[in-house]
Amino acid sequence: MSDILVINELTVELQQQTIIADLSMSLQQGQILGLVGPSGCGKTTLLNAIAGFVDQQKGEIVLDTHIRISQKTPVPAEKRHVGMIFQDYALFPHLTVEKNIAFGIQTLPAQQQADRIARLVELLSLVGQEKKYPHQLSGGQQQRVAIARALATQPKLLLLDEPFSNIDARLRSELMVEMRALLKKLNISAIFVTHNKDEVFTFADQMAVMDNGQILQMGPPAQLSKHPNSWLVADFLQLGSWLPIDVKGNVADSVLGQLPIDEKDQLNGKYSLLLKPQDVMISADSQANIVIKHIGVTEYGFHYIADSLDQNNSLAFKQLSFYSETQYQLHQQLTAQVALHKFVVFASS
Ligand SMILES: Nc1ncnc2c1ncn2[C@@H]1O[C@H](COP(=O)(O)OP(=O)(O)OP(=O)(O)O)[C@@H](O)[C@H]1O
């Protein structure tokens, strides 16, 4: 399978500030990539650089194995065969649905335009809406028009900036499933930006976590959840809570007791241990070490958030998350123990 996109050491500066810093990645033909990361880390700028809306200062972007773009050999946006769907869809308010869809293909012969519009209207369930204006459509319909308009030019790669953020929560997952099926059917590769990790798990084959203009980790979402390569990735994916530990040799001190540490890891000093909710065992006895601060009800039972009872200890923590079928009370003091497993430990918190 060939790569639809290869990025080598890309640097993008905006107003003398480095926004994308030496970023490298690749995406296989037909794959959907979910791009996540903290606000301001450069996600939209990366899409803009791929689409050709901002200049690159260094590095190379290779589209569909043969369109090679660098600072010395720029390629205008319209020659990149990349479609982009903006967060607010950016539909033309004074144009009907069919005229919006036709916008990028006006140079084609009239019959070819009409055939392509008819096919897209059918594909995106917009039959009967052709003569309507954007303000006469629901959010979901507007999104489908934006998709149809982007697909009209038959792009090899579709870029979507937070495509689902304006959609009603009930409609969202239905639309995501529909759109994924459509992209797969047309064998169109896509990169979409989101703040919602659940969207990545529903919609994407690959996930990239960005921070500070770089990609920290990229791979199938399940792989990143299992083996986060840094504190930031684990924290962004909300994989659990952070337990401060102090490692000496093959044991670690924590306010939840001593934990065995694999000496092969060669740790020494203070770290943060990733504690998944299922790794926390709770009992109500006289050895209390946590106090319940928040109680929620979920499909997995009660969800509790607790602080360590001793807040003066240098290893004290706040907001340990765990689930239990047992109902405890707010402010109740309990004993938490850590189930023995292969710990994931990171240097900073
Ligand atoms: N035209 C511009 N000129 C100068 N700086 C810009 C410009 N556009 C964006 N930036 C800056 O670049 C950084 C990255 O912005 P970008 O929109 O790419 O981030 P993002 O990850 O998409 O953020 P968000 O998740 O909040 O949408 C920010 O610090 C932003 O202020």
The ligand as an SDF file (V2000), in Angstrom:
LIG
                    3D

 31 33  0  0  0  0  0  0  0  0999 V2000
   -1.9820   33.5390   11.2050 N   0  0  0  0  0  0  0  0  0  0  0  0
   -1.2890   33.3750   12.3200 C   0  0  0  0  0  0  0  0  0  0  0  0
   -0.2980   34.2270   12.6530 N   0  0  0  0  0  0  0  0  0  0  0  0
    0.4340   34.0560   13.7700 C   0  0  0  0  0  0  0  0  0  0  0  0
    0.2470   33.0470   14.6460 N   0  0  0  0  0  0  0  0  0  0  0  0
   -0.7160   32.1670   14.3850 C   0  0  0  0  0  0  0  0  0  0  0  0
   -1.5490   32.2860   13.2120 C   0  0  0  0  0  0  0  0  0  0  0  0
   -2.4140   31.2520   13.2130 N   0  0  0  0  0  0  0  0  0  0  0  0
   -2.1650   30.5450   14.3390 C   0  0  0  0  0  0  0  0  0  0  0  0
   -1.1520   31.0770   15.0390 N   0  0  0  0  0  0  0  0  0  0  0  0
   -0.5820   30.5850   16.2850 C   0  0  0  0  0  0  0  0  0  0  0  0
   -0.0720   29.2730   16.0260 O   0  0  0  0  0  0  0  0  0  0  0  0
   -0.2710   28.4140   17.1440 C   0  0  0  0  0  0  0  0  0  0  0  0
   -0.9450   27.1480   16.6670 C   0  0  0  0  0  0  0  0  0  0  0  0
   -2.2590   27.4710   16.2220 O   0  0  0  0  0  0  0  0  0  0  0  0
   -3.2250   26.3680   15.6250 P   0  0  0  0  0  0  0  0  0  0  0  0
   -4.5170   27.0330   15.2820 O   0  0  0  0  0  0  0  0  0  0  0  0
   -2.5130   25.6350   14.5570 O   0  0  0  0  0  0  0  0  0  0  0  0
   -3.3980   25.3910   16.8770 O   0  0  0  0  0  0  0  0  0  0  0  0
   -4.4640   24.2510   17.1420 P   0  0  0  0  0  0  0  0  0  0  0  0
   -3.6920   23.1050   17.7170 O   0  0  0  0  0  0  0  0  0  0  0  0
   -5.2670   23.9890   15.9180 O   0  0  0  0  0  0  0  0  0  0  0  0
   -5.3560   24.9220   18.2650 O   0  0  0  0  0  0  0  0  0  0  0  0
   -6.8990   24.7140   18.6540 P   0  0  0  0  0  0  0  0  0  0  0  0
   -6.9980   23.2960   19.1260 O   0  0  0  0  0  0  0  0  0  0  0  0
   -7.1060   25.7000   19.7430 O   0  0  0  0  0  0  0  0  0  0  0  0
   -7.7080   24.9940   17.4110 O   0  0  0  0  0  0  0  0  0  0  0  0
   -1.0340   29.2230   18.1660 C   0  0  0  0  0  0  0  0  0  0  0  0
   -0.1340   29.6850   19.1280 O   0  0  0  0  0  0  0  0  0  0  0  0
   -1.6160   30.3730   17.3660 C   0  0  0  0  0  0  0  0  0  0  0  0
   -1.7350   31.5010   18.1840 O   0  0  0  0  0  0  0  0  0  0  0  0
  1  2  1  0
  2  3  1  0
  2  7  2  0
  3  4  2  0
  4  5  1  0
  5  6  2  0
  6  7  1  0
  6 10  1  0
  7  8  1  0
  8  9  2  0
  9 10  1  0
 10 11  1  0
 11 12  1  0
 11 30  1  0
 12 13  1  0
 13 14  1  0
 13 28  1  0
 14 15  1  0
 15 16  1  0
 16 17  2  0
 16 18  1  0
 16 19  1  0
 19 20  1  0
 20 21  2  0
 20 22  1  0
 20 23  1  0
 23 24  1  0
 24 25  2  0
 24 26  1  0
 24 27  1  0
 28 29  1  0
 28 30  1  0
 30 31  1  0
M  END
$$$$
